[in-house]
Amino acid sequence: MNTTNGIPSLPVMIGGTVVQAAYTSGSGSSQLFFDYVVQDGDADMDGIVAGTSLLLNSGTIKDVAGNNATLTLNNIAATSGIFVNTAHPTVTLSTTAPAVLNNPFIVTAVFSEAVTGLSVAGLHLVNATAAAPQTTIISPTR
């Protein structure tokens, strides 16, 4: 492997966008390793797709005899179970209680995605106590 003039990469389809996983190691062995760091905004909820051939990008891949490597990949493991979701979940808190109140009141929490395991123990409260959360499931609109 010679990366003096460029670093070989492996195209990967994430959602509808092709990104490049760059060569990271493996020179002198029978395995090469490529890496892509998922970026904010990347999303693929039905499984990524690995490309079918390596891109040299002006680098070289040769065997010990100096023969150019075949760049077409074979026996690629299934990637349909590799999902990417960089959406940051959010929560919005609201109440109809007045600003100054010395009585119990209700706070509504709306989450941007489904949550599980919500309990009083998981809440961080300051100068407050809480009763067991009550949930209402609202189907998202599309």
Secondary structure, 3 states (H helix, E strand, C coil): CECCCCCCEEEEEECCEEEEEEEEECCCCCCCEEECCCCCCCEECCCCEECCECECCCCECECCCCCECCCECCCCCCCCCCCEECCCCCEEEECCCCCCCCCCCCCEEEECCCCCCCCHHHCCCCCCCCCCCCCCCCCCCC
